[in-house]
Amino acid sequence: MKKQENGLSVLSLTMMALGTVIGGSFFLGSGLAIRNAGPSVILAYIFGGILIYIILFSLSEMTVANPSPGSFRIYAERELGKSMGFTIGWAYWTALVLAMSSEAVAVSTFIKLWLPQMSIPILGTVIIIIIIFINLLGTDKLSKLESSLSFIKLMAIVAFIVIAAYLIFDKNEDTLKFNELTYFPNGIKGLFGSMVFVIFSYAGFEIIGLAASETANPHKSIPRAIRLTMIVLVVFYTLSTLVLLPLIKTDELTSSDSPFVLALLHHNISWAGKGINLIMITAILSTMLAATFGLARTLRSLADSGYAFKFLKDKGDIPYRSIIFSGLAMLSAFSLSFFLPEQVYVFLVSSGGLIFLFTYLIIVLSHIKYRKHFGCPPKGNCQLPLYPFTSFFSIFALAFIIISMPFVKGQGIGLIAGTSILLFYYILYFCLKKRFR
């Protein structure tokens, strides 16, 4: 690929990362984290932000030295061996395809509330085709649309913070005082249990690495985009949770309803359901757009390394073939949700959690070996503070979160499913090893 002279700016890269990260897992799934940890979930979001900061800057140091379109997959292959590059690339691609098929079901369900005459299979198919088409238009047009959708999500969070703050300080409103809250309703176990959901709410940040080769001046843009992304995420996540807590009791939160909707409805704000429903549609579409971008770049990298079908190789800046193939895979996975038994489909979709956590672990391990081989990136631009202590800390933290998954309701299946997919691709590599050049 040729160097991007007028590629993604710091702001475009940041908005694309935010578009990937701030999705249904935050607007809907954050209720589970808050229910488990109560007010102490604030500590979980801060801790999660620190952990993601370490992982991101581990990725950044390798990226500024070599902005490869395959990002962490390429670094894993170079530092940990071809089998790991093959395994993490295909497992990550598979997890994203399955996750986006699930998101297509979710967004279709939300849209059906506005268009009841449309069926979910038709809605989901049309949405995926539109997502593919927009990605085919190129990075520039995609980043502009993604920035607009991300801005809408950020403004929705700001609006909630303002409304919640008004309700808290309104003497006529029956809200809980901060000194009345039970900060550890389920003890330390609840705090640890919330970490799985919190880390998933940060998932998707690796898009920064996948977009590096299409970024203007990645040596400066990548670190700046990472700092800006992390500041926005930690501030917005903690502030919105902080003002949510006095509005509703944590034991009233459910896994099927947005905590923001429940909190506003609890205070007789009747338009909350429709308003958040519209935001959820925007959030999921934004996530699907950015995820498809990442899917195509990962698949292109696999094809360039000889780990995928030869017809998937693209010579131009836009990986048309990888985008179309990934889109067809999403359509196939989406159709499985209607043909497979629900338990089987849930098993497959649940694999994403473990695979994302494993990907982050591989990023840190790759970075440690990279630093042993090459030291700091070019120009001595060491970005990760307190290395190697921060790296070992992140390894311990990620391993702890992975080990704790079976003890968190609903996450045990994700551990088994994710491990199954990782083992499948790892074994497949050695079965096909002779075919790879």
N, C-alpha and C positions, 0 to 999 in steps of 0.2 A: 504493500500500500504506500502511496506517496504521502509525504508529510503534509499535515493540515496547516496551511498558512492562515486560513481564516476559519478555523474550527470553532468548537464550542468555547464560549467565554466562561469565566469563573461563575457568573450568575446563572448561565444556562446549565452548566454542569451541576451546580447546587440545586437548582429547581428540578432537574431531572432526578437527582438523588432523592430529594424530598418527595417527588411524585411517586417514586418506587416505594419508599419507606412508609409514608403516611397513607395507609390504606385501611381496609376493613379490620385488620388486626388491632388498630388503635381505636377507631370509632366504635367498633363492636366488641372486640376481644379484650379491651382494657378493663371491662367490668369484672372479668375473672381474676385479673391480677389484683384489683382493688378489693374484691370480696375476700381473697385469700389473705392479703397483707394489711388491709385497712389503711390508715394514714401512713404506716411505715412503707407503703409502696413508693412514696416519694424517695426514700433511701434506695429502693430497688431501681428506680429510674435513673438516679444519679450514678449508682454503681454500674448500671448497664451502660450509661453514657461513657464512663471512664473506660470500661472494657472495650467498647466499640471504638473509642478514640485510639487505644493501643493497637487494635487490629487494623484500623484504617491507616494509621501511620506506618505500620509494618508493611502494608500493601503499598503505601505511597513511596517509601524509600526505594522499593524495587521498581515501581512504575516510573519515577522520574529518571531512573538510570536506563530503563528500557521500556518505553510505552508501547507494549505489545497489545494487539487487538484481542489476544487470548487471556491477558491479564493473569490472574492467580493460577489458571490452568497451566499456562506456559511456565510460570515460576516453579510450580510444583513439579513439573516434568524435568526441569533443569536441575533442581536441587534435591528432589526426592526420588527421581527415577521415572522412566516412561510409563510404567504400570500405574503410578499414582496420577500422572498427567492424564492418562486415558480414563481412569476410574473417576476422578473428581470432575472431569469435564462432562462425561456422559451422565453421571449421577446428578450433577447440578442441572444439566439441561433437562433431564427426565423429571426432576423434582419441580422445576419451574413450569414445564408443560402441564403436569398434573395439577399444580397449584392454580395456574391460570384457567384451566378447564373448570375448576371448582369456583373460581371468581366469576367465570362466565355464567355459571348457574346462579350464583348469588346476585349479580347485577341484573340478570334477566328477571329474577324474582322481584327485585325492587321496582324495575320498570313496569312489570305486569300490574303493579298497584295503580299505575297511571294509565296503562293500556290493557285493561282486562280482557279485551277481545283477542289479544295476541297470545300464542302459546309459548312456553319457555323454550322448547327446542328451536323454534324459528327465531325468536329474539336472540338467543345465545349464538346461533349460527351467523346471523346478520352482524352482531357485535364483533365477533371474531374476524369476520371478513373485513369489516371497516378498520379494525385494529391493524390487520395485515396491510391493507391498502395505504394507510397513513404512514406506516413504517417504510413502505416502498418508495415514498416521496423523498426520502433522504433525511439525514440527521438535522439539517437546518430547519426544515419545516416541522419535523417532529419535535425538536427542542422548543420551538416557539409555542406550539400547541400545549406541550407538556408544562411549560412555564405558566401558561394561562390557567390550566387546570390546577396546578400546584398552588398558585396564588389564591384561587377560590377556596381551596382546602385550608390554607393558612388563615384567610380572612374569616372562615367559618369558626375556626378555633378561637381567634381573637374575639369574635362576636359572642361566643359562648362565655369566654372569660369575663367580658364586660357585663353581660346579663347576669351571670352568676355572682359577680362582685356586687352588683346592684341589689340582688336578692339578699345577699349576706348582710349588707349594711342597712337594708330597709327595715325599720323597726316594726313595720306591720307584717313582716314575713316571719313565719315560724321555721327558723333555721337553727341548726345545732351550733353551739359555740365551740371554738377550737379546743377549749379546755374541757369540753364535755365528751370529746372523742376518745375512743379506746384505741390507742396507737398500735398495739399489737394484739388484735382480737383473737388471733390463732397462734400467738407466740412467735418465736423465731422460726418455727417450722412453716408458718404461714408466709413469712417474709421470703424464705428460701424457695417455697413452692411457687411464689409469684415470679421468680426470676426467669422461669421458662417462658412465661407469657410476655414479660418485659423485653427479653432479648428478641423474641419473635416480632415485637412491635418496632424494633430497630432494623429488622432484616430487610435487605435490599440495598444497603449502602454500597455493596461491592460493585454496583453499576458504575461508580466513579472510576474504578480500575478498568472496566470493560470499555468505557468511553474515552480512555486516555489517549489512544492512538488517533482519535478524531477531535482532539482538543488543541487549541492554539497555545503554544508555549507550555507544555505539560509540566516542565520543571518548576514553574511558578504557579500555574493555574491549579494543579492537583492539590498541593498543600493548602492553598487558600480556600479552595472549594470544600475540602475536608473540615477545616476549622469552622467555616461558615455553616456548613451542614450540621455539625455537632452542636454548635451554639444554639441554632434555631430549634433543633430537636429536643435538647435537654430543657431549654427554657420553656418551650411550648408544652411539652409533656408534663413537666412538673407543675407549671402554673395552672394548666387546665385541670389537673388532678387535684391540686390544692384547693381550688374554688369549688370543685365538685363535691368534695367530702362533706361540707356542712349542709349540703342540699338534700342528701338522701342517706339513709342508713345502709351500711355496706351489706347487711344480710338481705336487703331488698333487691340487690343486683342479681341479674340472671345471665346465663350464657347466650341466650337467644335475642336479648334486647340491648340496644345501645344504652350505656349508662348515662349518656348525655340526654337522650330522649326521656328516660325514666326520671331523671332529676328535674327536667323542665316540666314534664307532665305532672310531677308530684306537686309543683307550685302553680298548677292551673294555667300553664302556657300551652294552649291547645294546638298551636301551629307547629310545635316542636317536632312531632312525628313526621309531618310532611317535609318540613325544612331539613331535618337530619337525613331523611330518606333521599332527598335530592343531593345532599352533600355526599352521602354514601355512594350514590351512582357516579358522581364526579370522581370520588376517591378511587373507586375500583377501576373505572375506565383509565384513569391516569396511571394506576399501577400496571394495568395490562399493557398499555402503550410502552412504558419504560421496560417492563419485563420482556416483551417481545424484542425490543432492541437488544437486551442482554442475551436472550436466547439465540438470536441470529449471530452475534459476535462470538459466542461460545462455540456454536456449531461450525462457523467459518474456521475458527482456530483448530478444531478437531479435523476438519477436512484438509487444511493446510499441512497438518502433521501426518496425514495419511491414515487417520483413525476413523474416517467416515467415507461415504461413497464419493468417488471421484467427480461425479456430476455436480456435487455441491460446491466445488471450487469456483470462486468468483475472482475476477481480475480487477474490477472497478472498486471505487470507494464504498458503494452501497452493495451489501451482500444479498442481492435479490434472491438467489436460489436458497440461501439459508433462511431468509425471512419466509419465503413461500413454504418450504419444507417444515419449518417450525410451526407455521400457521396451520398446515394440514395436520400436523401432530396434535395441535391444540383442539382442532375440530374432531379428530378421532377420539381423543381423551374425553372431550365434552360429550360425545355420543355414548361413550361407555357408561356415563352416569345414568343413562336411561335403559341400558341393556344388561349391565351387570347387577347382581344383587347389591343392595345398599351397603352391606357390611364389607364386601370386597372393594367397592369403590372408595369407601371411607378409609380402608386399610391402605390403598395405594396413595391417596391424597395425603394421608397422615405422614408419609415418608419425608415430606419436605422439611419438617422441623429438625430431625436428626441430621439430614444431609446439609442443611444450612449451617448448623453448629459444627459439623465435621469440616465443612469448607473453611470456616473461620479458624479452626484449629490447624488446618493444613497451611493457611496463609501465614500464621505465626511460626510454624515449624520451618516453612520455606524461607522465611525472613532470617531466622537464626542461622541457617546454613549459608544463606546469601552473605550475611555479614562476616561469617568465618572465612568465606572465600574471597570476598571483594572489599570488605570494610564498609566505610560510608559511601553513599552515592557520589556521583561526580561533584566536584567543587567542595567536597567535605560537608555536604548538606545533610547532616544527621538530624532527622526530625523527631525520632522516637526518644523521649526523655528517659533517663535512668535505665538504659539498656545495659545488660540483659535482664535485670530484675523485673522490669515491667513485662517482658516477654514470658518469663517463667510464671509470673503472677497470672497472666491471661490464660496460659495453658492449664494451670491448676483450676482457674475459675470455670473455663469451658468444660473441662473434664468433670468437674463437680456438677455442673448443670446437666450434662449428658447422663451422668450416673443417677441424678435425682429424678429423671423423667418418669421412671416407672412408679414413683411415689406421688406423682401429680395426676389427679383424675383426668383420664382421657389421653395422657401422653405416653403411656406404656406401649400402646399400639403403634405410635409414631416411631418409637425406638426400634421396635421389631421390624416394622416396614422399611424404615430407612436403612437399617443394618442389612436387610435382605437385598435391597437394591445395590448397595455398595459392594457386598460380597458377589452379587451376580456380575457386575461389571469388572470386578477385580479378577474373577475366574475367567470371564470372557476374554480378557486381555491375553492371558496365557494360552487360551485355546486358539486365538487368532494371531498370536505373536509372529509367526512365520510369514504372515501376509503383510505385515507392516514393514515398510522400507527402513 
